[in-house]
Amino acid sequence: MDNTVEVKVLKYKFRFRPIYWREDFSIKADPKVDRRRQVLARALVEVSGLKVNNINDAARVFAAIPISIIDRVFTIYKGSQPAPRIFTTMGLYKAPEPIKFSRRVEKEIREKETDTFNKAEELLESKYSPQELKETRDLERAILKGSKLRGASRPTKDSSDEEFNGPIRP
């Protein structure tokens, strides 16, 4: 194994394999055992040429070593690993302010509605003559005038209403 880390302690050579963050986070922590011992036991591959077959054997090896030496071994092990990769992002999306965004959406909706009404008007004008359209509008106005606006509701306040009709009074 070429990417292993070798740590010499007295006459022993400990060889560790790298542990990446996913595996490090997957180690179930035993509150009775020091976390450094658990990580080293998981990473231990061999001791002075003797292969370590399972984690229990490795844990027994580190249980016999004092914590001050474990601390040094852990520091050498972690320091010998390659530097972690750092990812950066470029050109992050900056969301518009909610009020500005909602106004923009409302404006787009109004424009679509206006386009739809204009298309409908053009369709009606192409289907009927301008004279027929004028007569229909006059007839609708006469019906409204004759009904004395019974059943008609007040128009809702809109910025465009004030432009044409003046401010709405209660």
C-alpha positions in Angstrom: 0.0 0.0 0.0 1.7 3.2 -1.2 -0.6 5.7 0.5 -0.2 4.3 4.0 1.3 6.3 6.9 4.1 4.6 8.9 4.7 5.6 12.5 7.6 4.3 14.5 7.2 3.9 18.2 10.2 2.3 20.1 10.9 -0.9 18.2 7.5 -1.2 16.5 6.3 0.2 13.2 2.7 1.0 12.9 1.2 1.3 9.4 -2.1 3.1 8.9 -4.3 3.5 5.9 -6.0 6.9 5.3 -9.5 7.4 6.7 -11.6 9.8 4.8 -14.3 12.0 6.3 -17.2 9.7 5.4 -15.6 6.7 7.1 -14.5 8.9 10.0 -18.1 10.0 10.6 -19.4 6.5 10.3 -17.4 5.2 13.2 -19.8 4.5 16.1 -18.4 6.3 19.1 -18.0 4.1 22.2 -18.1 6.5 25.2 -15.8 4.2 27.3 -13.0 4.4 24.7 -11.0 7.4 23.6 -12.1 8.6 20.1 -8.4 8.8 18.9 -8.0 5.1 19.8 -11.1 4.2 17.8 -9.9 6.1 14.7 -6.4 4.6 14.9 -7.8 1.1 15.4 -10.0 1.5 12.3 -7.0 2.7 10.3 -4.4 0.2 11.5 -3.2 -2.2 8.8 -0.1 -3.8 10.3 2.2 -3.7 13.2 5.9 -4.5 12.5 4.9 -6.6 9.5 2.1 -8.5 11.3 -1.3 -8.0 9.5 -4.2 -6.8 11.7 -7.2 -8.9 10.7 -10.1 -7.0 12.4 -10.9 -3.9 14.5 -11.1 -5.9 17.8 -7.4 -6.9 17.4 -6.4 -3.4 16.6 -8.4 -2.1 19.6 -6.5 -4.5 21.9 -3.2 -3.2 20.5 -4.1 0.4 21.3 -5.6 -0.5 24.7 -2.1 -1.4 25.9 -0.5 1.9 24.8 -0.6 4.9 27.2 -2.8 7.9 26.1 0.2 10.3 25.8 1.8 8.0 23.1 -1.6 7.5 21.5 -1.9 11.3 21.2 1.5 11.6 19.5 0.7 8.7 17.2 -2.6 10.3 16.2 -1.0 13.7 15.6 1.7 12.1 13.3 -1.0 10.0 11.6 -3.3 12.9 10.9 -0.4 15.3 10.0 1.0 12.8 7.4 -2.2 12.6 5.5 -2.7 14.8 2.4 -4.3 18.1 2.9 -8.1 18.0 2.5 -9.5 19.3 -0.7 -11.2 22.6 -0.5 -14.1 23.4 -2.8 -15.1 26.8 -3.8 -18.1 28.1 -5.7 -18.1 30.8 -8.3 -20.8 33.1 -9.4 -23.3 32.4 -6.6 -26.9 33.2 -7.4 -28.1 36.3 -5.5 -31.8 36.1 -4.9 -33.7 39.4 -5.4 -35.5 40.9 -2.4 -38.9 39.3 -1.9 -40.9 42.5 -2.5 -39.1 43.3 -5.7 -39.5 39.8 -6.9 -43.2 39.7 -6.2 -43.6 43.1 -8.0 -41.8 41.7 -11.0 -43.9 38.6 -11.1 -47.1 40.7 -10.8 -45.9 42.9 -13.6 -45.2 39.8 -15.8 -48.7 38.4 -15.0 -50.3 41.8 -15.9 -48.4 41.9 -19.2 -49.5 38.4 -20.0 -53.1 39.3 -19.2 -52.9 42.4 -21.3 -51.5 40.5 -24.2 -54.3 37.9 -23.9 -56.9 40.6 -23.8 -55.4 42.4 -26.8 -55.3 39.1 -28.8 -59.0 38.5 -27.9 -59.9 42.1 -28.9 -58.0 41.7 -32.2 -59.8 38.4 -32.8 -63.1 40.0 -32.2 -62.3 43.0 -34.4 -61.2 40.6 -37.2 -64.4 38.6 -36.7 -66.8 41.6 -36.4 -66.7 45.0 -38.0 -65.7 48.1 -35.8 -69.3 49.3 -36.2 -70.7 46.1 -34.7 -68.3 46.3 -31.8 -69.3 49.9 -31.1 -72.9 49.0 -31.2 -72.3 46.1 -28.8 -70.5 48.5 -26.3 -73.3 51.0 -26.6 -75.9 48.3 -25.9 -73.9 47.1 -22.8 -73.7 50.7 -21.5 -77.4 51.2 -22.1 -78.2 48.0 -20.2 -76.1 49.1 -17.3 -77.7 52.5 -17.3 -81.2 51.0 -17.4 -80.4 48.7 -14.5 -79.3 51.7 -12.4 -76.2 49.6 -11.5 -78.2 47.2 -9.4 -76.0 44.1 -8.6 -72.9 45.9 -9.8 -70.0 45.8 -7.4 -67.5 48.6 -6.9 -64.3 48.2 -8.8 -61.3 47.1 -6.8 -58.6 49.7 -6.1 -55.9 49.5 -8.7 -53.2 51.9 -9.6 -54.5 52.0 -13.2 -58.0 53.0 -12.0 -56.7 56.2 -10.5 -55.1 57.2 -13.7 -58.3 57.1 -15.7 -61.1 57.6 -13.2 -59.5 59.5 -10.4 -59.2 58.3 -6.8 -61.9 55.9 -5.6 -64.0 57.2 -2.7 -65.8 55.0 -0.2 
